[in-house]
Structures are given as structure tokens and as C-alpha cells.
Amino acid sequence: MSGSVDTSFRLPKAILFDLDGTLIDSAPDIASAVNELLDGRGLPPLTLAQVKSMIGNGIEKLVERAFAASGRPLSRTGLDEANREMAPIYRRHLTHWTRPMPGAVEALARLHVAGIRLGVATNKPQVATREILLHFGLLERLGAIVGGDAVTRKKPAPEALLLALEQLGTEPHEALMVGDSITDVEAARAAGLPVAIIRGGYTQIPADELGADLVCDSLLDLPAALNGVRNAA
């Protein structure tokens, strides 16, 4: 069975997607950027698994965690300086090793054809998000794109989700958040949305233990799982 469904769950008019670990596998590029930053400070590289565990709360938190894992935790001033250093490095590592997650392209196409409004709510910066989505041909399917720097507070705060829904002209109770981590679950709950989790993302907590309304093995299973919800309703 591709997904487990809460039978009280309703078919959405709009779906918001997280980006990293949900629509795209960006960890290799992010690891390359992190290790370039660390190398410039004379620090050894982190493993891909280490960097994966740090993704999800924005670049600033990523940089903070990377230096802490390297045994060189930074002061507030040092962290500000490292983030300024990271910005151009990060922009050079957006699409070289990054790939769409399994089923992402097909799922967005099917949901778009079905008339469901689609958007992205991510902690990744807005410009970087648009560049990645354009590179992989996903931009045209999306009616709203909200990056972490487009709101005052990043996920797990609800602002990005609420702004994306406003752009899509959809109320929270008519929508669904699709992500891969506890950050997405908490953001969805704070915004009043049901939430689906896709296995295989960047969560350190097993997908079935995140408290989502729906869990799917991949994005390719999402349209069928939602049709199951429609048939159960």
C-alpha cells in the first residue's frame, strides 16, 4: 500500500509543497556548498549524511549547525560573517548535483491537470527556489512560490504557508501541505492545514512517527492516495 490515509482527510483544492527533500534532492549540492565554506576556514569536510541532518530550517541554521559539528561553534558575530560568506557559495551550488525527487515531475503534472492549485512554501531563499524550479521545468505548474526570505518567520512558523495560500486564493481548510519533516508538520498544524509526508526525505524522525494525516512512499503515489481519499469520502 503506497499510503496510509486518515478517512476524515478531505481532497484539497490546493497543495503546498516543501522543496528540499520533498520536490528535489538537493543535499549533494548543499553539502558541496557547506564543505566549500568549511574548507575556506581550514576545517575538514562533513559527510553527506551529516549535512542532510542539518537541512530544513534555513541557510543560517545550516551554517550554525555545520560549524558546531566541526567543533568550531560560532558567536553571533562570527555566524553573521559566515552567513555573508556562504551566500555566494550557496548560489553556485543549486543545480549541479541536485535532482528532482522520485515522482516529483509526474506528480505535479497530474495534479495540475486535475485542476488542483499548486504552490511551494520553503525555507530556501526565494531567488534560489525559483532558479531551481525553472531549471527542472517545474515553475510553470506553480501558482505560488514563497521562500524563507519572503516572510518574517521561517517554517515551522505558518507565515510562508499562509502567504502561499493567499496567492493561490485558497483557505487553509481547503488545502494540503506536503513535506518530508517535522518542520513541515508543525508549520501545517500552525497554519491549520492537513499535512502529508513523503518518505525518503531529510527527516531524522521516521515518516510514520511525524503525526501526518497521510504518508506516501513517493510523490508518484500522492495523486493515487488523494483519489483514495476522494473515493472514501
Sequence and secondary structure as in RCSB ss.txt:
>XXXX:A:sequence
MSGSVDTSFRLPKAILFDLDGTLIDSAPDIASAVNELLDGRGLPPLTLAQVKSMIGNGIEKLVERAFAASGRPLS
RTGLDEANREMAPIYRRHLTHWTRPMPGAVEALARLHVAGIRLGVATNKPQVATREILLHFGLLERLGAIVGGDA
VTRKKPAPEALLLALEQLGTEPHEALMVGDSITDVEAARAAGLPVAIIRGGYTQIPADELGADLVCDSLLDLPAA
LNGVRNAA
>XXXX:A:secstr
  EEE TT    SEEEE SBTTTEE HHHHHHHHHHHHHHTT     HHHHHTTTTS HHHHHHHHHHHTT    
HHHHHHHHHHHHHHHHTSSSSS EE TTHHHHHHHHHHTT EEEEE SS HHHHHHHHHHTT GGG SEEE GGG
SSS TTSSHHHHHHHHHHT  GGGEEEEESSHHHHHHHHHHT  EEEETTSS SS GGGS  SEEESSGGGHHHH
HHHHHHH 
